[in-house]
Amino acid sequence: MNVIPSPFRAWLVEWAVLGLHALPWSACSVMLVTGVVRILSERSRRKTLLAITTQSPPGTVVAQERGTGGPKMMVQVGGEPASCPERHS
């Protein structure tokens, strides 16, 4: 299963090659580290959400605010209807 579609992959490879030739190694290193940190932070957010939802009783609504690695998430545990939480705009 390919996660990245072909046209996007080709564009990504072209820009990566251009970046490696045009940017200094220090800038490429900073970009790489930033990307890895974002991926790891999103992984941590999702693992936390999974841990909370597996230990919550049915009917619980679990919400996570937007993080550096991803959007806001809201999950209802179980099949019982829960009251609608307040929405903050």
C-alpha positions in Angstrom: 0.0 0.0 0.0 1.4 3.4 -1.1 0.8 6.1 1.4 2.1 8.9 -0.9 0.5 9.2 -4.3 2.8 9.0 -7.4 2.5 12.6 -8.6 3.1 13.9 -5.1 6.0 11.5 -4.6 7.7 12.7 -7.8 7.2 16.4 -6.8 8.5 15.6 -3.3 11.6 13.9 -4.7 12.3 16.8 -7.1 12.1 19.4 -4.4 14.2 17.3 -2.0 16.9 17.0 -4.6 16.7 20.7 -5.3 16.8 21.4 -1.6 19.8 19.3 -1.1 21.7 21.2 -3.8 20.5 24.7 -3.0 20.3 24.8 0.8 23.2 24.4 3.1 23.4 21.1 5.1 22.6 22.9 8.3 19.2 24.1 6.9 18.4 20.6 5.6 19.3 19.2 9.0 16.9 21.6 10.7 14.1 20.8 8.3 14.7 17.1 8.8 14.7 17.3 12.6 11.6 19.5 12.6 9.8 16.9 10.4 10.8 14.1 12.7 9.7 16.0 15.8 6.3 16.7 14.2 5.8 13.1 13.3 6.8 11.8 16.7 4.5 14.4 18.5 1.5 13.3 16.4 2.3 9.7 17.1 2.4 10.5 20.8 -0.9 12.4 20.6 -2.6 9.5 18.9 -1.2 6.9 21.4 -2.4 9.1 24.2 -5.9 9.3 22.7 -6.0 5.5 22.2 -4.9 4.9 25.8 -7.5 7.2 27.1 -10.3 5.8 25.0 -9.5 2.2 25.9 -9.6 2.9 29.6 -12.8 5.2 29.5 -16.3 3.9 30.4 -18.9 3.7 27.6 -20.5 7.0 26.7 -17.4 9.1 27.5 -16.5 11.8 25.0 -12.7 12.4 24.8 -11.5 15.6 23.1 -8.0 16.7 22.3 -7.2 20.2 21.2 -5.2 20.9 18.1 -1.5 20.0 18.5 1.7 20.7 16.6 1.3 17.4 14.8 -2.4 17.4 14.0 -5.9 18.7 14.1 -8.4 18.6 17.0 -9.8 15.2 17.7 -13.1 14.2 19.4 -14.0 10.5 20.1 -17.1 9.0 21.7 -16.4 5.8 23.5 -18.9 3.0 23.3 -22.4 3.0 21.8 -24.3 4.9 24.5 -25.4 8.4 23.5 -23.6 11.1 25.5 -24.6 14.6 26.1 -23.2 17.1 23.6 -20.2 18.9 25.0 -19.9 22.7 24.9 -18.5 24.0 21.7 -15.9 26.7 21.9 -15.3 28.8 18.8 
